[in-house]
Amino acid sequence: MKAINTLMALVTLKCPKCHKGNMFIHPNMYSFKSTNDMPEDCPCCGQIMKPEPGFYYGAMYVSYALSVALFIPTFFITVYFDLSYIGFLIFFSIITVILSPYFFRVSRAGYLYLFVRYDKSKATCKH
Ligand SMILES: [Zn+2]
């Protein structure tokens, strides 16, 4: 159950420590001016969201893994519908463009989740 709660908090981009506070200031991830704006710390528990300069460079590896994970089902969908290579390329490009802002955010969240553990005593915020 703990793993499911952590996974749900991750995909909804909540703070890794309290699972309540939002990791990003603006909920609309398709607002490209503000898609990477993060608070300095969690509004609920005070967890620092930017632990050190350049911390989120490691999130690129998470993003790469997500892109590869997206490639595999996309490939099988194109095989199932018997699309050509060009059809696959167009389909994969469209899916990638649509999901890129989410992958950007969930990669950052996932990378922070690698280093910060859930603390039940911090989950008292009502947000
Ligand atoms: Zn928090």
Backbone and ligand atoms as CSV (ligand in chain L), in Angstrom:
chain,resi,resn,atom,element,x,y,z
A,1,MET,N,N,0.829,-1.202,0.000
A,1,MET,CA,C,0.000,0.000,0.000
A,1,MET,C,C,0.864,1.253,0.000
A,2,LYS,N,N,1.987,1.196,0.737
A,2,LYS,CA,C,2.883,2.351,0.789
A,2,LYS,C,C,3.456,2.656,-0.589
A,3,ALA,N,N,3.787,1.597,-1.335
A,3,ALA,CA,C,4.351,1.802,-2.671
A,3,ALA,C,C,3.323,2.415,-3.609
A,4,ILE,N,N,2.078,2.008,-3.482
A,4,ILE,CA,C,1.018,2.569,-4.332
A,4,ILE,C,C,0.795,4.033,-3.992
A,5,ASN,N,N,0.794,4.360,-2.698
A,5,ASN,CA,C,0.635,5.759,-2.298
A,5,ASN,C,C,1.785,6.616,-2.818
A,6,THR,N,N,2.987,6.076,-2.738
A,6,THR,CA,C,4.149,6.816,-3.239
A,6,THR,C,C,4.047,6.998,-4.745
A,7,LEU,N,N,3.623,5.943,-5.452
A,7,LEU,CA,C,3.481,6.046,-6.904
A,7,LEU,C,C,2.407,7.072,-7.282
A,8,MET,N,N,1.313,7.077,-6.548
A,8,MET,CA,C,0.249,8.048,-6.826
A,8,MET,C,C,0.723,9.475,-6.560
A,9,ALA,N,N,1.475,9.649,-5.478
A,9,ALA,CA,C,2.016,10.979,-5.183
A,9,ALA,C,C,3.006,11.405,-6.264
A,10,LEU,N,N,3.769,10.444,-6.778
A,10,LEU,CA,C,4.735,10.764,-7.827
A,10,LEU,C,C,4.031,11.184,-9.110
A,11,VAL,N,N,3.064,10.416,-9.568
A,11,VAL,CA,C,2.419,10.737,-10.849
A,11,VAL,C,C,1.556,11.993,-10.739
A,12,THR,N,N,1.128,12.337,-9.518
A,12,THR,CA,C,0.382,13.592,-9.351
A,12,THR,C,C,1.289,14.732,-8.929
A,13,LEU,N,N,2.605,14.488,-8.934
A,13,LEU,CA,C,3.629,15.510,-8.714
A,13,LEU,C,C,3.524,16.167,-7.346
A,14,LYS,N,N,3.363,15.338,-6.337
A,14,LYS,CA,C,3.311,15.826,-4.963
A,14,LYS,C,C,4.683,15.687,-4.311
A,15,CYS,N,N,4.866,16.383,-3.232
A,15,CYS,CA,C,6.122,16.387,-2.486
A,15,CYS,C,C,6.472,14.966,-2.023
A,16,PRO,N,N,7.736,14.550,-2.158
A,16,PRO,CA,C,8.095,13.187,-1.751
A,16,PRO,C,C,8.059,12.970,-0.242
A,17,LYS,N,N,8.203,14.024,0.530
A,17,LYS,CA,C,8.257,13.850,1.981
A,17,LYS,C,C,6.863,13.772,2.600
A,18,CYS,N,N,5.929,14.630,2.165
A,18,CYS,CA,C,4.616,14.671,2.812
A,18,CYS,C,C,3.491,14.140,1.908
A,19,HIS,N,N,3.743,14.036,0.620
A,19,HIS,CA,C,2.739,13.593,-0.364
A,19,HIS,C,C,1.526,14.523,-0.410
A,20,LYS,N,N,1.674,15.756,0.045
A,20,LYS,CA,C,0.559,16.714,0.064
A,20,LYS,C,C,0.854,17.959,-0.780
A,21,GLY,N,N,2.004,18.544,-0.580
A,21,GLY,CA,C,2.337,19.793,-1.261
A,21,GLY,C,C,2.658,19.583,-2.727
A,22,ASN,N,N,2.321,20.570,-3.544
A,22,ASN,CA,C,2.615,20.486,-4.969
A,22,ASN,C,C,4.080,20.795,-5.226
A,23,MET,N,N,4.681,20.034,-6.135
A,23,MET,CA,C,6.082,20.258,-6.461
A,23,MET,C,C,6.272,21.384,-7.461
A,24,PHE,N,N,5.192,21.775,-8.139
A,24,PHE,CA,C,5.305,22.832,-9.134
A,24,PHE,C,C,4.300,23.926,-8.816
A,25,ILE,N,N,4.681,25.143,-9.087
A,25,ILE,CA,C,3.866,26.292,-8.700
A,25,ILE,C,C,2.586,26.340,-9.518
A,26,HIS,N,N,2.710,26.198,-10.826
A,26,HIS,CA,C,1.550,26.312,-11.708
A,26,HIS,C,C,1.039,24.928,-12.096
A,27,PRO,N,N,-0.233,24.664,-11.894
A,27,PRO,CA,C,-0.752,23.327,-12.230
A,27,PRO,C,C,-0.791,23.040,-13.726
A,28,ASN,N,N,-0.873,24.091,-14.556
A,28,ASN,CA,C,-0.933,23.890,-16.003
A,28,ASN,C,C,0.473,23.652,-16.548
A,29,MET,N,N,0.763,22.407,-16.903
A,29,MET,CA,C,2.104,22.087,-17.373
A,29,MET,C,C,2.326,22.497,-18.829
A,30,TYR,N,N,1.287,22.887,-19.542
A,30,TYR,CA,C,1.444,23.302,-20.933
A,30,TYR,C,C,1.652,24.804,-21.068
A,31,SER,N,N,1.757,25.501,-19.960
A,31,SER,CA,C,2.160,26.900,-19.974
A,31,SER,C,C,3.685,26.920,-19.984
A,32,PHE,N,N,4.256,27.043,-21.176
A,32,PHE,CA,C,5.678,26.794,-21.340
A,32,PHE,C,C,6.561,27.809,-20.623
A,33,LYS,N,N,6.030,28.989,-20.312
A,33,LYS,CA,C,6.834,29.966,-19.575
A,33,LYS,C,C,7.067,29.519,-18.136
A,34,SER,N,N,6.127,28.762,-17.608
A,34,SER,CA,C,6.204,28.451,-16.181
A,34,SER,C,C,6.183,26.956,-15.898
A,35,THR,N,N,6.438,26.139,-16.903
A,35,THR,CA,C,6.328,24.696,-16.679
A,35,THR,C,C,7.383,24.173,-15.717
A,36,ASN,N,N,8.521,24.859,-15.587
A,36,ASN,CA,C,9.564,24.357,-14.682
A,36,ASN,C,C,9.660,25.154,-13.391
A,37,ASP,N,N,8.693,26.023,-13.109
A,37,ASP,CA,C,8.744,26.803,-11.873
A,37,ASP,C,C,8.389,25.920,-10.677
A,38,MET,N,N,9.346,25.815,-9.784
A,38,MET,CA,C,9.152,25.025,-8.562
A,38,MET,C,C,9.307,25.952,-7.365
A,39,PRO,N,N,8.567,25.681,-6.295
A,39,PRO,CA,C,8.793,26.488,-5.088
A,39,PRO,C,C,10.150,26.149,-4.477
A,40,GLU,N,N,10.686,27.067,-3.691
A,40,GLU,CA,C,11.969,26.795,-3.032
A,40,GLU,C,C,11.845,25.628,-2.060
A,41,ASP,N,N,10.701,25.596,-1.369
A,41,ASP,CA,C,10.456,24.490,-0.448
A,41,ASP,C,C,8.971,24.148,-0.462
A,42,CYS,N,N,8.656,22.984,0.071
A,42,CYS,CA,C,7.268,22.514,0.067
A,42,CYS,C,C,6.416,23.413,0.956
A,43,PRO,N,N,5.255,23.848,0.468
A,43,PRO,CA,C,4.406,24.701,1.296
A,43,PRO,C,C,3.807,23.960,2.495
A,44,CYS,N,N,3.857,22.660,2.480
A,44,CYS,CA,C,3.285,21.883,3.592
A,44,CYS,C,C,4.329,21.478,4.629
A,45,CYS,N,N,5.414,20.883,4.187
A,45,CYS,CA,C,6.367,20.307,5.149
A,45,CYS,C,C,7.714,21.023,5.158
A,46,GLY,N,N,7.953,21.898,4.191
A,46,GLY,CA,C,9.222,22.616,4.167
A,46,GLY,C,C,10.354,21.880,3.483
A,47,GLN,N,N,10.066,20.736,2.860
A,47,GLN,CA,C,11.099,20.000,2.123
A,47,GLN,C,C,11.667,20.896,1.023
A,48,ILE,N,N,12.976,20.990,0.974
A,48,ILE,CA,C,13.632,21.801,-0.050
A,48,ILE,C,C,13.451,21.131,-1.405
A,49,MET,N,N,12.936,21.884,-2.372
A,49,MET,CA,C,12.659,21.320,-3.696
A,49,MET,C,C,13.863,21.397,-4.635
A,50,LYS,N,N,14.794,22.302,-4.344
A,50,LYS,CA,C,16.018,22.402,-5.141
A,50,LYS,C,C,17.192,22.198,-4.196
A,51,PRO,N,N,17.562,20.938,-3.937
A,51,PRO,CA,C,18.569,20.658,-2.914
A,51,PRO,C,C,19.920,21.316,-3.167
A,52,GLU,N,N,20.328,21.417,-4.423
A,52,GLU,CA,C,21.609,22.041,-4.739
A,52,GLU,C,C,21.582,22.478,-6.191
A,53,PRO,N,N,22.456,23.422,-6.564
A,53,PRO,CA,C,22.478,23.850,-7.964
A,53,PRO,C,C,22.810,22.677,-8.891
A,54,GLY,N,N,22.072,22.565,-9.953
A,54,GLY,CA,C,22.307,21.494,-10.913
A,54,GLY,C,C,21.770,20.149,-10.487
A,55,PHE,N,N,21.009,20.114,-9.430
A,55,PHE,CA,C,20.494,18.830,-8.930
A,55,PHE,C,C,19.682,18.102,-9.987
A,56,TYR,N,N,18.880,18.831,-10.724
A,56,TYR,CA,C,17.948,18.184,-11.650
A,56,TYR,C,C,18.573,17.790,-12.990
A,57,TYR,N,N,19.884,17.960,-13.142
A,57,TYR,CA,C,20.531,17.394,-14.339
A,57,TYR,C,C,20.343,15.878,-14.373
A,58,GLY,N,N,20.319,15.269,-13.205
A,58,GLY,CA,C,20.109,13.818,-13.124
A,58,GLY,C,C,18.730,13.391,-13.590
A,59,ALA,N,N,17.793,14.331,-13.583
A,59,ALA,CA,C,16.440,14.009,-14.040
A,59,ALA,C,C,16.411,13.699,-15.534
A,60,MET,N,N,17.460,14.100,-16.238
A,60,MET,CA,C,17.512,13.784,-17.670
A,60,MET,C,C,17.562,12.275,-17.893
A,61,TYR,N,N,18.207,11.558,-16.967
A,61,TYR,CA,C,18.268,10.101,-17.098
A,61,TYR,C,C,16.890,9.484,-16.879
A,62,VAL,N,N,16.151,10.063,-15.957
A,62,VAL,CA,C,14.782,9.588,-15.718
A,62,VAL,C,C,13.925,9.871,-16.950
A,63,SER,N,N,14.095,11.047,-17.514
A,63,SER,CA,C,13.347,11.417,-18.713
A,63,SER,C,C,13.681,10.481,-19.876
A,64,TYR,N,N,14.953,10.143,-20.006
A,64,TYR,CA,C,15.366,9.212,-21.060
A,64,TYR,C,C,14.690,7.858,-20.878
A,65,ALA,N,N,14.677,7.374,-19.635
A,65,ALA,CA,C,14.037,6.081,-19.350
A,65,ALA,C,C,12.538,6.135,-19.664
A,66,LEU,N,N,11.899,7.239,-19.353
A,66,LEU,CA,C,10.475,7.374,-19.665
A,66,LEU,C,C,10.230,7.392,-21.173
A,67,SER,N,N,11.110,8.066,-21.895
A,67,SER,CA,C,10.962,8.122,-23.350
A,67,SER,C,C,11.122,6.741,-23.975
A,68,VAL,N,N,12.083,5.979,-23.471
A,68,VAL,CA,C,12.261,4.607,-23.963
A,68,VAL,C,C,11.040,3.773,-23.602
A,69,ALA,N,N,10.539,3.968,-22.388
A,69,ALA,CA,C,9.353,3.229,-21.958
A,69,ALA,C,C,8.137,3.609,-22.804
A,70,LEU,N,N,8.085,4.815,-23.289
A,70,LEU,CA,C,7.000,5.228,-24.184
A,70,LEU,C,C,7.178,4.631,-25.573
A,71,PHE,N,N,8.424,4.495,-25.996
A,71,PHE,CA,C,8.713,3.993,-27.333
A,71,PHE,C,C,8.173,2.579,-27.526
A,72,ILE,N,N,8.329,1.748,-26.526
A,72,ILE,CA,C,7.976,0.330,-26.672
A,72,ILE,C,C,6.477,0.123,-26.916
A,73,PRO,N,N,5.572,0.654,-26.086
A,73,PRO,CA,C,4.147,0.458,-26.398
A,73,PRO,C,C,3.723,1.171,-27.679
A,74,THR,N,N,4.353,2.308,-27.972
A,74,THR,CA,C,4.032,3.001,-29.223
A,74,THR,C,C,4.398,2.131,-30.418
A,75,PHE,N,N,5.532,1.473,-30.329
A,75,PHE,CA,C,5.951,0.584,-31.411
A,75,PHE,C,C,4.936,-0.541,-31.606
A,76,PHE,N,N,4.499,-1.154,-30.509
A,76,PHE,CA,C,3.548,-2.264,-30.639
A,76,PHE,C,C,2.182,-1.794,-31.116
A,77,ILE,N,N,1.799,-0.587,-30.774
A,77,ILE,CA,C,0.536,-0.036,-31.290
A,77,ILE,C,C,0.623,0.142,-32.802
A,78,THR,N,N,1.759,0.643,-33.270
A,78,THR,CA,C,1.900,0.827,-34.718
A,78,THR,C,C,1.968,-0.514,-35.445
A,79,VAL,N,N,2.561,-1.512,-34.815
A,79,VAL,CA,C,2.577,-2.848,-35.419
A,79,VAL,C,C,1.159,-3.411,-35.461
A,80,TYR,N,N,0.420,-3.216,-34.374
A,80,TYR,CA,C,-0.950,-3.736,-34.308
A,80,TYR,C,C,-1.826,-3.109,-35.385
A,81,PHE,N,N,-1.665,-1.803,-35.596
A,81,PHE,CA,C,-2.472,-1.119,-36.616
A,81,PHE,C,C,-1.803,-1.136,-37.983
A,82,ASP,N,N,-0.682,-1.842,-38.099
A,82,ASP,CA,C,0.017,-2.032,-39.364
A,82,ASP,C,C,0.349,-0.706,-40.045
A,83,LEU,N,N,0.903,0.216,-39.261
A,83,LEU,CA,C,1.322,1.506,-39.815
A,83,LEU,C,C,2.710,1.374,-40.434
A,84,SER,N,N,3.026,2.271,-41.344
A,84,SER,CA,C,4.355,2.265,-41.954
A,84,SER,C,C,5.353,2.905,-40.987
A,85,TYR,N,N,6.630,2.904,-41.366
A,85,TYR,CA,C,7.649,3.551,-40.529
A,85,TYR,C,C,7.368,5.046,-40.391
A,86,ILE,N,N,6.919,5.652,-41.480
A,86,ILE,CA,C,6.577,7.084,-41.420
A,86,ILE,C,C,5.383,7.302,-40.492
A,87,GLY,N,N,4.427,6.407,-40.563
A,87,GLY,CA,C,3.266,6.486,-39.666
A,87,GLY,C,C,3.687,6.356,-38.212
A,88,PHE,N,N,4.606,5.409,-37.966
A,88,PHE,CA,C,5.143,5.247,-36.611
A,88,PHE,C,C,5.859,6.505,-36.166
A,89,LEU,N,N,6.676,7.065,-37.036
A,89,LEU,CA,C,7.444,8.266,-36.682
A,89,LEU,C,C,6.511,9.428,-36.359
A,90,ILE,N,N,5.487,9.596,-37.170
A,90,ILE,CA,C,4.532,10.682,-36.923
A,90,ILE,C,C,3.767,10.430,-35.622
A,91,PHE,N,N,3.295,9.208,-35.442
A,91,PHE,CA,C,2.540,8.866,-34.227
A,91,PHE,C,C,3.398,9.049,-32.983
A,92,PHE,N,N,4.628,8.542,-33.021
A,92,PHE,CA,C,5.529,8.660,-31.871
A,92,PHE,C,C,5.874,10.120,-31.595
A,93,SER,N,N,6.072,10.914,-32.660
A,93,SER,CA,C,6.399,12.330,-32.476
A,93,SER,C,C,5.253,13.075,-31.816
A,94,ILE,N,N,4.033,12.804,-32.268
A,94,ILE,CA,C,2.875,13.486,-31.689
A,94,ILE,C,C,2.719,13.121,-30.210
A,95,ILE,N,N,2.825,11.836,-29.903
A,95,ILE,CA,C,2.709,11.400,-28.503
A,95,ILE,C,C,3.816,12.023,-27.659
A,96,THR,N,N,5.018,12.063,-28.185
A,96,THR,CA,C,6.147,12.631,-27.444
A,96,THR,C,C,5.953,14.117,-27.182
A,97,VAL,N,N,5.495,14.847,-28.181
A,97,VAL,CA,C,5.282,16.291,-28.003
A,97,VAL,C,C,4.180,16.537,-26.967
A,98,ILE,N,N,3.135,15.751,-27.026
A,98,ILE,CA,C,2.026,15.930,-26.079
A,98,ILE,C,C,2.481,15.615,-24.653
A,99,LEU,N,N,3.276,14.568,-24.481
A,99,LEU,CA,C,3.668,14.141,-23.141
A,99,LEU,C,C,4.944,14.786,-22.614
A,100,SER,N,N,5.642,15.537,-23.443
A,100,SER,CA,C,6.926,16.109,-23.012
A,100,SER,C,C,6.834,16.960,-21.746
A,101,PRO,N,N,5.879,17.882,-21.631
A,101,PRO,CA,C,5.828,18.668,-20.382
A,101,PRO,C,C,5.593,17.792,-19.154
A,102,TYR,N,N,4.756,16.767,-19.298
A,102,TYR,CA,C,4.519,15.877,-18.165
A,102,TYR,C,C,5.763,15.058,-17.848
A,103,PHE,N,N,6.420,14.552,-18.876
A,103,PHE,CA,C,7.652,13.790,-18.648
A,103,PHE,C,C,8.717,14.662,-17.991
A,104,PHE,N,N,8.785,15.925,-18.396
A,104,PHE,CA,C,9.734,16.851,-17.780
A,104,PHE,C,C,9.479,16.947,-16.283
A,105,ARG,N,N,8.223,17.156,-15.938
A,105,ARG,CA,C,7.887,17.327,-14.527
A,105,ARG,C,C,8.018,16.018,-13.752
A,106,VAL,N,N,7.516,14.947,-14.297
A,106,VAL,CA,C,7.565,13.685,-13.540
A,106,VAL,C,C,9.007,13.172,-13.445
A,107,SER,N,N,9.864,13.551,-14.374
A,107,SER,CA,C,11.274,13.194,-14.267
A,107,SER,C,C,11.924,13.921,-13.106
A,108,ARG,N,N,11.621,15.196,-12.970
A,108,ARG,CA,C,12.150,15.945,-11.827
A,108,ARG,C,C,11.622,15.372,-10.522
A,109,ALA,N,N,10.335,15.096,-10.511
A,109,ALA,CA,C,9.733,14.539,-9.292
A,109,ALA,C,C,10.356,13.186,-8.975
A,110,GLY,N,N,10.480,12.339,-9.974
A,110,GLY,CA,C,11.049,11.014,-9.758
A,110,GLY,C,C,12.484,11.066,-9.271
A,111,TYR,N,N,13.237,12.021,-9.784
A,111,TYR,CA,C,14.621,12.148,-9.346
A,111,TYR,C,C,14.695,12.587,-7.891
A,112,LEU,N,N,13.821,13.508,-7.495
A,112,LEU,CA,C,13.803,13.917,-6.086
A,112,LEU,C,C,13.316,12.778,-5.196
A,113,TYR,N,N,12.390,11.962,-5.711
A,113,TYR,CA,C,11.895,10.815,-4.950
A,113,TYR,C,C,12.999,9.793,-4.666
A,114,LEU,N,N,14.039,9.774,-5.482
A,114,LEU,CA,C,15.146,8.850,-5.238
A,114,LEU,C,C,15.907,9.205,-3.972
A,115,PHE,N,N,15.858,10.476,-3.582
A,115,PHE,CA,C,16.694,10.934,-2.469
A,115,PHE,C,C,15.900,11.307,-1.227
A,116,VAL,N,N,14.599,11.478,-1.336
A,116,VAL,CA,C,13.785,11.915,-0.199
A,116,VAL,C,C,12.746,10.847,0.087
A,117,ARG,N,N,12.662,10.437,1.320
A,117,ARG,CA,C,11.698,9.408,1.720
A,117,ARG,C,C,10.462,10.032,2.355
A,118,TYR,N,N,9.380,9.292,2.265
A,118,TYR,CA,C,8.115,9.721,2.856
A,118,TYR,C,C,8.235,9.752,4.372
A,119,ASP,N,N,7.730,10.801,4.976
A,119,ASP,CA,C,7.738,10.940,6.433
A,119,ASP,C,C,6.300,11.172,6.879
A,120,LYS,N,N,5.731,10.148,7.507
A,120,LYS,CA,C,4.323,10.215,7.877
A,120,LYS,C,C,4.032,11.362,8.835
A,121,SER,N,N,4.970,11.714,9.652
A,121,SER,CA,C,4.745,12.794,10.610
A,121,SER,C,C,4.641,14.155,9.925
A,122,LYS,N,N,5.124,14.254,8.689
A,122,LYS,CA,C,5.060,15.528,7.947
A,122,LYS,C,C,3.775,15.652,7.135
A,123,ALA,N,N,2.979,14.598,7.081
A,123,ALA,CA,C,1.779,14.586,6.230
A,123,ALA,C,C,0.575,15.165,6.954
A,124,THR,N,N,0.738,16.293,7.589
A,124,THR,CA,C,-0.369,16.891,8.336
A,124,THR,C,C,-0.989,18.067,7.617
A,125,CYS,N,N,-0.415,18.464,6.500
A,125,CYS,CA,C,-0.912,19.625,5.765
A,125,CYS,C,C,-2.269,19.304,5.154
A,126,LYS,N,N,-3.138,20.310,5.084
A,126,LYS,CA,C,-4.490,20.109,4.541
A,126,LYS,C,C,-4.587,20.383,3.046
A,127,HIS,N,N,-3.490,20.775,2.394
A,127,HIS,CA,C,-3.530,21.097,0.965
A,127,HIS,C,C,-3.889,19.891,0.148
L,1,ZN,ZN,ZN,6.005,18.359,1.536
